[in-house]
Amino acid sequence: HLARQLQLPVIIHAVKSLSDILNIMKKNSDLTFIFHAFNGNHEQVNQLLKFNTWFSFGESIFKKSNKTTDAIISIPAGRIFFETDENEINIKTVYSEFTTIKNIPLTELANRIKENVSNVFGDKLKL
């Protein structure tokens, strides 16, 4: 209710609870959702893309698994964010790893992230 009232996204950190979260998302499909530290697979991405869903990556992007790579490749660049949390990882390193996996130029990715922030937060976020 607060996200709706403030017109801000709902930030979700989900571990082994996607079916429960999908039920909540179906009942609140007017909201925007951001999955923090997303670590799902390609099938989960497809389920979540049916909603106004965005995916944020940080440390998980460095896991060299087919699951992670396939998920990243299947997410449109217009639906991503990056994070570092409390990790020692530099955000530039996260961007760089993503450009390698997605085969997208760094400048294009940086511009896309700016657009994503604007699309999700509008003028509520001052950069």
C-alpha positions in Angstrom: 0.0 0.0 0.0 2.9 2.4 0.8 4.5 1.8 -2.6 1.2 2.6 -4.3 0.7 5.7 -2.2 4.2 7.0 -2.7 4.3 5.8 -6.4 7.6 4.0 -5.7 8.6 0.4 -6.6 8.4 -2.5 -4.3 11.9 -3.9 -3.7 11.9 -7.7 -3.2 14.7 -9.9 -2.0 13.4 -13.4 -2.7 15.0 -16.7 -1.8 13.0 -19.9 -2.7 9.7 -18.0 -2.5 8.9 -17.1 -6.0 5.5 -18.8 -6.2 4.3 -16.9 -3.1 5.6 -13.6 -4.5 4.0 -14.2 -7.9 0.7 -14.6 -6.2 1.2 -11.2 -4.5 2.3 -9.6 -7.7 -0.8 -10.9 -9.5 -3.0 -9.1 -6.9 -0.9 -5.9 -7.2 -0.1 -5.9 -10.9 -0.4 -2.1 -11.0 2.8 -1.8 -9.0 6.5 -1.8 -10.1 8.7 -4.5 -8.7 12.5 -4.6 -8.4 14.1 -7.9 -7.5 17.2 -7.1 -5.5 20.2 -9.4 -5.8 18.3 -11.4 -8.4 19.6 -15.0 -8.7 16.8 -16.7 -10.6 16.8 -18.7 -13.8 15.5 -18.1 -17.3 12.0 -19.5 -16.6 11.6 -17.3 -13.6 12.6 -14.3 -15.6 9.9 -15.1 -18.1 7.3 -15.4 -15.4 8.4 -12.1 -13.8 8.6 -10.2 -17.1 4.8 -10.5 -17.3 4.7 -7.8 -14.7 6.3 -4.4 -14.4 9.5 -6.1 -13.1 13.1 -5.0 -13.0 16.1 -7.0 -12.0 19.1 -5.8 -10.0 22.4 -7.6 -10.1 25.5 -7.4 -7.9 27.7 -10.2 -6.6 25.6 -12.9 -8.2 26.7 -11.8 -11.7 30.1 -13.3 -11.0 28.8 -16.8 -10.5 29.9 -18.6 -13.6 26.8 -20.8 -14.0 24.6 -21.4 -17.0 21.6 -20.6 -14.9 22.9 -17.1 -14.1 24.2 -16.4 -17.6 21.0 -17.6 -19.3 18.9 -15.5 -16.9 21.0 -12.4 -17.6 20.9 -12.9 -21.4 17.1 -13.3 -21.3 16.5 -10.0 -19.4 16.1 -6.9 -21.7 18.6 -4.2 -20.9 15.7 -1.9 -20.3 14.8 -3.9 -17.2 18.1 -4.0 -15.2 19.8 -2.3 -12.4 23.1 -2.9 -10.6 24.1 -2.9 -6.9 27.1 -3.5 -4.7 25.5 -3.7 -1.2 28.1 -4.0 1.5 30.5 -5.9 -0.8 34.0 -4.9 -1.7 33.0 -5.1 -5.4 33.3 -1.9 -7.3 30.1 -1.0 -9.4 32.3 -0.5 -12.4 33.4 -4.1 -12.1 29.7 -5.2 -12.0 29.0 -3.1 -15.1 32.0 -4.6 -16.9 31.0 -8.2 -16.1 27.5 -7.5 -17.4 28.8 -6.1 -20.7 30.9 -9.2 -21.2 27.9 -11.5 -20.6 25.4 -9.5 -22.5 27.8 -8.4 -25.2 26.8 -4.7 -25.0 29.1 -1.7 -25.1 29.7 -0.1 -21.7 28.6 3.4 -22.9 25.3 1.9 -24.2 24.8 0.1 -20.9 25.5 3.2 -18.8 23.0 5.2 -20.9 20.4 2.4 -20.5 20.8 2.4 -16.7 20.2 6.1 -16.6 17.0 5.6 -18.7 15.9 2.8 -16.4 16.3 4.9 -13.3 14.3 7.7 -14.9 11.6 5.2 -16.0 11.2 3.7 -12.6 11.8 6.6 -10.3 11.0 9.6 -12.5 11.7 12.9 -10.7 11.6 11.2 -7.3 15.3 10.6 -7.4 17.7 13.4 -7.8 21.0 12.3 -9.5 
